[in-house]
Amino acid sequence: MKPTTVLLCCLAATASALQLRPKTPPKAQLRAAAPKSAATRAPEVAALAAATTLLPLAAHAEVAGWVQPLSDVLDPALFFIQFIMLLRVIISWYPETDLNDMPWRIVTWPTEPVLKLTRAVVPPSFGVDVSPIVWIAVASFSRELLLGQQGVLILMMQRG
């Protein structure tokens, strides 16, 4: 069943349980304003409780279709970013390394444009380039926020 159908059914059940009608004349409103007993409100409360518990389920019904493929792509991508930036940190420990040589070029070619932009915001201080560490922190935080034990995408998959 589509989420919109479930939503409309819940709203219709709530409206019928609450007996929503057009405005009544003022004299009838005074009589209707008398307090209701708990026994007469029980069906209204039950229908409202049922509707409010079904609404979140209807909102999450279609989530599972795109969450799993997204997490399957994001997890290795964020891990790759962390790994390649960690390699950049390790390469920076050896300043005599020529970054244009072949094995190091594989690491420097994809990271240098991003690190150049980061260096404009966070300049190296005292000879230490912290831009790869910034990207390791951003990737790690994003991975934990989205794909950790209590990550947004993980919770959506569990509830969807």
N, C-alpha and C positions, 0 to 999 in steps of 0.2 A: 504494500500500500504506500502511496506517495506521502511525503510529509505534509504537503498542503491539504490532502484529504483528511489525514489524521487531525491536523490543526482545526479544520473546519468542523469535523465531528466533535472535537472537544469543546469548541466554542458553542456549537449548537446544543450540546448536552448541558453546558453550564447555563446558557440562556434559558433553556426549558426548565432546568432545576430551580433557577432563581425566579422563574416565572416573570420574565421581563415583558412588560406590556407598555402600550402608549400611556401618556400621562392621564391620570384620573382627575375627575373634578375635585375642587378643594375640600368639599365635605367628606368625600370618600378618603381623601388623604389623611384627614384627621382620624378617621376610624382605623385606617391601615397603619397609623403611626403608633398604635398601641403595642407595647412590647410583646414579642412572641415567646412562647415557652420553648424550652430546649427540645422538646419532642417535635414541635412543628418545624424547627430549624434543622433538624438532623438530616433530612434529605438534601437540603440546600448545601449544607456543609460537606456532606459526602460527595455530592456532584462537583463542588468546587475543588475539593481535595483531589478527586480523580482527574479533573481537567488540568490542574497545576502539576500533577505528577506525569501526565502524558505529554504536556507541552515540551519539556526539555528533551524527551525521547524523540519527538517529531522534529525538533531542531537539529538533532545529531544523526538523523537517519541516513542522510546522504554523505556524511563526512568521510566514512571509511573508504569510499571509492577513490579519493585522490590523496588521502593521507599516507597510505602504505607506499605507493610509488614515490611520493615526495621524500619520505624518510629513507627509502632505499637509495635515492640519489644523494640526498644531503649528507648522510652519515659518511660514506667514503670520500665525498668531496671535502667536507670539513676536516676529516682526518688527513687527507692529502695536503691540505693547506698547512695544518699543524706540522706535518712531517717535513715538508719542503722548507718551511720557515726555520724549523729546527736545524736542518742541514745548512741553511744560510748562517745561522748563529755559529755552528761548528766551523764552517769555512772562515768566518771572520776571526777566529782564534789564531789563524795562520796568515798573517798579513802578506807574506812573501808569495802566496799562491796567486798564480795568474788566472783570473776568472775567465779569460778568453780561451783557455785550453779546453779540450773536448770534455773530459768528464765533469768539469765544473760548470761548463756552459749549459748543461742540461738543467742545473739548479738555478743559475743566475738569469737565464733568458726569461722564464716566466715570472720571476719574482721582482726583477729590477724595476719595471714600470710602476708596480704597486708600491714598492719601497721608496721610489723617488718621490711619489706623492706624499707618502707618510713622512719622509724626511723634511718636506716643506712645512709640515705642521709640527712635527716633533724633531727639531734639529739635533744632530749628534752633539753631545756635550762631553768635554774632557776626553775626546778621542773614542768615545763609546757610541756605537750606533745601536739605538734601542728600537728602531723601526721593525725588525723581525720579531722582537719580543712583543711589541704591540699587536702584531697580527696573530701571533700564537695565542695571546690572551683573548683577542676578539673571536677567533675561531673556536677556542676552547669554551668560552662563555656561551657562544651561539649553539655549539653542539650540546652543551649541558642543558641550556634553556629549552631547546627543541626536542632533543633526543635522549636526555638523561632519564633516570628512573621516574622522576616526576615531571618530565618534559611535556611540553604542550602537545606535540604530535603523538607521543606515547599515550598520554591520557585520552586523546581523541580516538585513538585506535582501540583502546580498552573499552571505552563507552560506546563507540560507534558500532 
